[in-house]
Amino acid sequence: MHTGLRHPVPAVAAIILRDDEILLVKRGADPAVGKWSIPGGSVEIGETLRDALKREVLEETDLEIEPGRLAGVSDLVVEREGCIQWHYVLINFFATIVSGKPAAGSDSSDIRWVKLSDIKDYQVTRSLLERLQELGLLPAEHVDK
């Protein structure tokens, strides 16, 4: 069963690293409200992936960024009570900060730099842990099987 969704929604997210830290936002909206993840969101009609990434990161973190290389593509399908609530095709990019100071924005309730070695101490999305492990940024033991 599904909620009337006809197609997956394209979405972008930014992996922003600083030395041994990653920039995380605490999600202020569903899906995964209250969990920590990387900044990002849906691509709007007529918007390129990189422009969407710049807009979403600015909205969530108050930072201007420059998108870098592709960090991977995956599906996020969220099902509740037998119904598909969301289906995003996540396009992740590495990104660097151009200007600004991190501050929680419209769809985030908190923001912070987190040491990659400490990420297991945060309630992060499973998809983020899997992506970071695939990229070699986290050891396999950080992702529960």
C-alpha positions as a Markdown table, in Angstrom:
| # | Residue | x | y | z |
|---|---|---|---|---|
| 1 | Met | 0.0 | 0.0 | 0.0 |
| 2 | His | 1.0 | 3.6 | -0.4 |
| 3 | Thr | -0.2 | 7.1 | 0.4 |
| 4 | Gly | -1.0 | 8.1 | -3.2 |
| 5 | Leu | 2.6 | 8.9 | -4.1 |
| 6 | Arg | 3.1 | 8.4 | -7.8 |
| 7 | His | 6.8 | 8.8 | -8.1 |
| 8 | Pro | 9.9 | 9.0 | -5.9 |
| 9 | Val | 11.0 | 12.5 | -5.0 |
| 10 | Pro | 14.6 | 13.5 | -5.9 |
| 11 | Ala | 16.5 | 14.9 | -2.9 |
| 12 | Val | 20.0 | 16.1 | -2.3 |
| 13 | Ala | 22.2 | 16.1 | 0.8 |
| 14 | Ala | 25.7 | 17.5 | 1.6 |
| 15 | Ile | 28.5 | 15.7 | 3.4 |
| 16 | Ile | 30.5 | 18.6 | 4.9 |
| 17 | Leu | 33.7 | 17.6 | 6.6 |
| 18 | Arg | 36.2 | 19.5 | 8.7 |
| 19 | Asp | 39.3 | 17.6 | 9.7 |
| 20 | Asp | 37.8 | 14.6 | 11.6 |
| 21 | Glu | 34.3 | 16.1 | 12.0 |
| 22 | Ile | 31.1 | 16.1 | 10.0 |
| 23 | Leu | 28.4 | 18.8 | 10.1 |
| 24 | Leu | 25.1 | 17.4 | 11.3 |
| 25 | Val | 21.7 | 18.9 | 11.6 |
| 26 | Lys | 18.9 | 17.7 | 13.9 |
| 27 | Arg | 15.9 | 17.2 | 11.7 |
| 28 | Gly | 12.9 | 19.4 | 12.5 |
| 29 | Ala | 10.5 | 17.8 | 10.2 |
| 30 | Asp | 9.5 | 14.3 | 8.9 |
| 31 | Pro | 10.8 | 12.0 | 7.8 |
| 32 | Ala | 13.1 | 11.2 | 10.8 |
| 33 | Val | 12.1 | 14.2 | 12.9 |
| 34 | Gly | 14.5 | 14.6 | 15.9 |
| 35 | Lys | 17.2 | 12.5 | 14.3 |
| 36 | Trp | 20.6 | 13.8 | 13.3 |
| 37 | Ser | 21.6 | 13.8 | 9.6 |
| 38 | Ile | 23.4 | 15.8 | 7.0 |
| 39 | Pro | 21.7 | 18.9 | 5.6 |
| 40 | Gly | 19.6 | 18.6 | 2.5 |
| 41 | Gly | 16.1 | 18.3 | 1.0 |
| 42 | Ser | 13.9 | 18.0 | -2.1 |
| 43 | Val | 14.8 | 19.3 | -5.5 |
| 44 | Glu | 12.3 | 21.8 | -6.8 |
| 45 | Ile | 11.0 | 21.9 | -10.4 |
| 46 | Gly | 13.5 | 23.5 | -12.7 |
| 47 | Glu | 16.3 | 23.4 | -10.2 |
| 48 | Thr | 19.6 | 21.7 | -10.9 |
| 49 | Leu | 20.9 | 19.2 | -8.3 |
| 50 | Arg | 23.8 | 21.5 | -7.3 |
| 51 | Asp | 21.5 | 24.6 | -7.0 |
| 52 | Ala | 19.1 | 22.6 | -4.9 |
| 53 | Leu | 21.9 | 21.5 | -2.6 |
| 54 | Lys | 23.1 | 25.1 | -2.2 |
| 55 | Arg | 19.6 | 26.3 | -1.4 |
| 56 | Glu | 18.8 | 23.5 | 1.0 |
| 57 | Val | 22.1 | 23.8 | 2.9 |
| 58 | Leu | 21.6 | 27.6 | 3.2 |
| 59 | Glu | 18.0 | 27.1 | 4.5 |
| 60 | Glu | 19.1 | 24.5 | 7.1 |
| 61 | Thr | 22.5 | 25.8 | 8.2 |
| 62 | Asp | 22.9 | 29.4 | 7.1 |
| 63 | Leu | 26.0 | 28.4 | 5.2 |
| 64 | Glu | 26.9 | 29.0 | 1.6 |
| 65 | Ile | 28.6 | 25.9 | 0.2 |
| 66 | Glu | 30.2 | 24.8 | -3.0 |
| 67 | Pro | 29.1 | 21.3 | -4.1 |
| 68 | Gly | 31.9 | 18.9 | -4.8 |
| 69 | Arg | 32.0 | 15.3 | -6.1 |
| 70 | Leu | 29.2 | 12.9 | -6.0 |
| 71 | Ala | 29.2 | 10.9 | -2.8 |
| 72 | Gly | 26.6 | 8.3 | -3.8 |
| 73 | Val | 22.9 | 7.7 | -4.7 |
| 74 | Ser | 20.4 | 5.7 | -2.7 |
| 75 | Asp | 16.7 | 5.2 | -2.1 |
| 76 | Leu | 15.0 | 6.1 | 1.2 |
| 77 | Val | 11.6 | 4.4 | 1.5 |
| 78 | Val | 9.8 | 5.1 | 4.7 |
| 79 | Glu | 6.9 | 2.8 | 5.4 |
| 80 | Arg | 4.5 | 3.1 | 8.4 |
| 81 | Glu | 1.6 | 0.8 | 9.2 |
| 82 | Gly | 1.9 | -0.9 | 5.9 |
| 83 | Cys | 1.8 | 2.3 | 3.8 |
| 84 | Ile | 4.7 | 4.0 | 2.0 |
| 85 | Gln | 4.9 | 7.5 | 3.5 |
| 86 | Trp | 7.9 | 8.8 | 1.6 |
| 87 | His | 10.2 | 7.6 | -1.2 |
| 88 | Tyr | 13.2 | 9.8 | -1.9 |
| 89 | Val | 16.0 | 9.2 | -4.3 |
| 90 | Leu | 18.9 | 10.6 | -2.3 |
| 91 | Ile | 21.8 | 12.2 | -4.2 |
| 92 | Asn | 24.7 | 12.9 | -1.8 |
| 93 | Phe | 27.5 | 15.3 | -2.6 |
| 94 | Phe | 30.6 | 16.3 | -0.7 |
| 95 | Ala | 30.6 | 20.0 | -0.2 |
| 96 | Thr | 32.8 | 22.7 | 1.2 |
| 97 | Ile | 31.8 | 25.9 | 3.1 |
| 98 | Val | 32.3 | 29.1 | 1.2 |
| 99 | Ser | 30.9 | 31.5 | 3.8 |
| 100 | Gly | 28.7 | 31.8 | 6.9 |
| 101 | Lys | 28.6 | 30.6 | 10.4 |
| 102 | Pro | 26.6 | 27.4 | 11.2 |
| 103 | Ala | 23.1 | 28.1 | 12.6 |
| 104 | Ala | 20.0 | 26.0 | 12.7 |
| 105 | Gly | 17.5 | 27.0 | 10.0 |
| 106 | Ser | 14.0 | 26.3 | 8.7 |
| 107 | Asp | 14.0 | 22.5 | 8.8 |
| 108 | Ser | 16.5 | 21.9 | 11.5 |
| 109 | Ser | 16.3 | 22.3 | 15.3 |
| 110 | Asp | 20.0 | 22.1 | 16.0 |
| 111 | Ile | 23.3 | 22.0 | 14.2 |
| 112 | Arg | 26.8 | 20.9 | 15.3 |
| 113 | Trp | 30.2 | 19.6 | 14.2 |
| 114 | Val | 30.5 | 16.0 | 15.3 |
| 115 | Lys | 33.6 | 13.9 | 15.4 |
| 116 | Leu | 33.2 | 10.9 | 13.1 |
| 117 | Ser | 34.5 | 8.7 | 15.9 |
| 118 | Asp | 31.6 | 10.0 | 18.2 |
| 119 | Ile | 28.8 | 9.7 | 15.6 |
| 120 | Lys | 27.6 | 6.5 | 17.3 |
| 121 | Asp | 26.7 | 8.6 | 20.4 |
| 122 | Tyr | 24.1 | 10.5 | 18.3 |
| 123 | Gln | 20.7 | 9.3 | 17.1 |
| 124 | Val | 21.5 | 9.5 | 13.4 |
| 125 | Thr | 19.6 | 8.1 | 10.5 |
| 126 | Arg | 20.5 | 4.6 | 9.4 |
| 127 | Ser | 20.9 | 5.8 | 5.8 |
| 128 | Leu | 23.6 | 8.3 | 6.9 |
| 129 | Leu | 25.6 | 5.6 | 8.8 |
| 130 | Glu | 25.4 | 3.3 | 5.8 |
| 131 | Arg | 26.5 | 6.0 | 3.4 |
| 132 | Leu | 29.5 | 7.0 | 5.6 |
| 133 | Gln | 30.5 | 3.4 | 6.0 |
| 134 | Glu | 30.3 | 2.9 | 2.2 |
| 135 | Leu | 32.6 | 5.9 | 1.7 |
| 136 | Gly | 35.1 | 4.6 | 4.2 |
| 137 | Leu | 34.5 | 7.4 | 6.7 |
| 138 | Leu | 33.2 | 5.0 | 9.4 |
| 139 | Pro | 34.2 | 1.5 | 10.3 |
| 140 | Ala | 31.6 | -1.2 | 9.7 |
| 141 | Glu | 30.9 | -1.7 | 13.5 |
| 142 | His | 29.2 | 1.7 | 13.5 |
| 143 | Val | 26.3 | 0.3 | 11.4 |
| 144 | Asp | 24.1 | -2.3 | 13.0 |
| 145 | Lys | 23.2 | -5.2 | 10.7 |
